[in-house]
Amino acid sequence: MDKIVAAPGCLCFFRAFRMELRRALQNVLFPAGYLASLATMLMGVQVYASTDRDVSAAYLLEYAVIGSMGLLYLIWGVLPHGLSYCEDWRSGFLRQAASRCPVRIYCAAKCCAAFLSSALTMALAAASFLWILSFSRPLDGDIYLDSTGYRTWKPGQPLFGLLIIITILALGSGLFSVAGLWISGYIRNSFAVLASPLLLYYTQDILFRSLLPDCPRQFQFFAVYFQTPGFSTRAADFCYSCGFLLAAAALFGTLFVIHGGKERRNG
């Protein structure tokens, strides 16, 4: 009996997810998010790229993430599909979608599509960044090997370390998109939604610095996403970072789904 009842809901979710993912990939904001992330990486390492030819592409990727322009990725992560709820609300598509499947299923499918499309743009941007720089410098193996970075996990296999870094960046970008969706449930202004992950980041940073000045690295978002949590092994750092980012995305996604259901019931 449970399987009979659950089947239509699962089928409805996968149909909604396929539709939302197709909308995300066909939207002009998908390549815009990719190009914005790639341009930010390239501009962030312009000084190194134009002077020191011995610095590896892998090190420049790390530098591009933690540099002065690194926080822009919180904004670009929202671009691919994080603004879609605002667009659906303004165009009337939200009512049309709600008539075809339950609102919570629609919201859950939108969260998954937003997470996946945003993660994909960041992964493509990072891979393109490495590919472009690989023509003028070594891929890895330079003297700037941070003892706490992921490249020390398997120094003899540079592609492995780069894959780990790109995975962390992609998961974080997906998180930013879902966080933007959650904010869009309350604020219908696209510019405010676009900046919301950055505002959330500064808010949590101020709260932790004020209330918990000696907070361990494992609970500091900057350390988890931009650096490493500080465990004894890189494997533990990677697993923890992935779990942290996925759990945060699931939390924001759940809040968005709950709010979407309540908003529909209230009119």
N, C-alpha and C positions, 0 to 999 in steps of 0.2 A: 504494500500500500504506500509506504514511504517513497519507493522508487517511482511509482506512477505519478505521485504528486510532485516530486522533485524534478522529473524529466523536463516538463515544459519550462520551468524556471531556468534550468541549465541551458536548454536550447535557446531561450530568449536572451540569456546573458551572452552566449557565444555569437548570436546574430548581432546583438547590440555592440559587442566588442569589435567584431569584424567591420561593422559600419563606422564606428568611431576611429578605429585604426586607419581605415581607408581615408576618412576625412582628414586625419592628422597628416598622413603622408602626402596627400594631394594638395594640402594647404600651402600657400606661398610662405607661411611662417615657418614651415619645416626647413626649407633651405635657408631661410633668413636666420634661424637659430644656429644652423651649422656654420654659415659664413661669419656670423657675429662671434661665435666661439673661436673659430680658426683665426680670425683677424685679431682678436684679443690676445691669443697665444703668440702670434707673430710680432705684434707690437710690444708685448711684454718683454720680449727677449731681443729687441732690436739692437741694443747696445752691444750685447755679447755676440750676436749674429754678425755684426758688421766689423768686429775687431778681433776677437779670439777664435781662430779657426780650429784650435785644438780641443775646444769644449765640445763634448758629445751631444748629439740630439736628445738622448735620454735625460741628461742633466738639464738641458734647456727646457724640456717638458716639465720637470720638477720645479724649475725656477719660474716658469710661466704660471704654474698653479699657485705657488705661495707668494708670488711677487705682488707689487702694488696694484695690479689690475685684476688680481685673482677673484675678488669679490664680484666682479661683473658676471661671472659664470652663474651666480645665483639668480641674476636677472634673465640671462639668455636661456636658462633652463626652462623658464615659463613659456617661452615663445612658441614651441611647436604645437602644443594643444592645451596649455594651461589657461588660455583666455577663452576657450571654446564655450564654457558655461555662460559667460557674459554675452557672447555672440548669440547663443541659442536663446537666451532670455530676451534679448532685444529683437531678434528676428521672428520670434514666435515658434521656432522649431522645438523648444522645450515642451510646449503643450502638445505638439504633434507627436513627439517621441513618447511622451507620457501616456498617450492614448493607445500606443502599440505594446508597451511593456511597463511593468511597475517602475516607478520613479527610482527606487533604490537599486534596481538592477541596472537601469540606465546610468545612474551615477557611478556604480561600481565598474561598469564597462568603460565609462569615460576615464575614471582614475587609472585603470590598467593601460588604456591606450595612451593616456598622457604620460605615464611613467615610461612606457616602452619607447615611445617616439622621442621623448626628450633624452633618454639614455642613449638612443641610437645616434642622435645628432652629436652628442658629446664624444661618443666613441669614434665616429667618423671624423670629427674635427681633430681629435688627438692623433688618430692614425694618419690623417693628411698632413698634419704638422710634422710628424716624424719623417714621413715620406719626402716632404719638401726639403727638410734640412739634411736628410741623408745624402743628398747630392753634393753637399759642400763640406761635410764633416763626418767623423765616425759615428756610428749608431750608438755605441756605448764603449766603456772601457777607459774613460779618461781618469785624471787624477782627482776629479771632484766627485768622489764616491762617498756619500754621506753614510756613516756607520749605522745610522738609525733608519735609513730609507729602505724601500722595498727592493731596490736593485742589489742589495747585499744578500738577498734570500738565496739566489743561485747566480753568483757572479759570472760563471762560465756560460750562462744561458741568458743573454740579454733580452731576447724576445719574451722569455717567461716573465722577467721583471716588468717589462713594458706592458704586457698583457694584464698584470696585476694592477698597475697604476691606472690603466685605462678603465678597468672594471670598477675601481673605486670612484673615478671621476664620473663614469656613466651612471652608477647607482645614485650618486649625489645629485646629479642633474635630474634624474627621475624624481627624486624626493622634492626638489625645488618646484617641479611642475605640479605635483600633487598638493603641495602646500599652497601654491597659487590657486588651485581649484577650490580648496577649502575656504580661502579668503573670499573668492568670488561668490561664494554662497551668501555672503553678508554685504559685500561691496560690489557694485556693478560697474565701477569705473576701471577701464582696462589699464590705465597707467598706474593706478593704485595697486591693482592685482599684480602687475608686472614687477613692481618694486617690493611687494609684500615679503618674499623670502629674505631680501636684504634687511628689511625692517625687523623681521622675526629674528634674524641672526644677531643684529645689534641689541635687540631687547634681551635675548637670553644671555648674551655676553655681559651686558651691564648687570643683570640680576645675579649671575654667578660671581662676578667680580665684587659685587657689593655684599651679597649674603654668604657666599662660600669662596673667599679669596684663596683658600688652600685646596680647592677642589681638584681631585685627581685628573690626570690627562684623559682617562677613559670616559669622563663625563663632559669633556670640553669639545664642542663641535669642531673648532678649528683644528685641534690635534687629530681628531678622528678622521676628518675629511681631507684637510690640507697637508697633514703630516702623518704621524703614526700614533696609536694610542699609548705606546710605551710598554708593551709586554716584553717578556724575555726573548721571544722568537718572532720572526716575521710572519710565520704561519698563524700564530695567535693574533697578531695585529690585523692581518687580513680578514680572518674569520670574524673577529669582533667588529671591525669596521663595516663589513658587509651586513652583519646582523643588526648593527646599530642603525645603519641607513635604511635597511629594509623595514625594520620595526618602526622607525619614525615615519616612513612613507605609509605603512599600514595604519598607523595611528591617525595621520591627517586624512587618509582616504576613508577610514571608518567615520570620522567626524563629519566629513563631507557627505557621505551616504546618509547618515542619520539626519543631518540638517536638511538634505534634499527631500527626504520622506516627510519630515515635519512641515516643510514649506509647502509641499503639494497638498497636504491635508488642510492647511490653513488657507488655502485659496490660490 
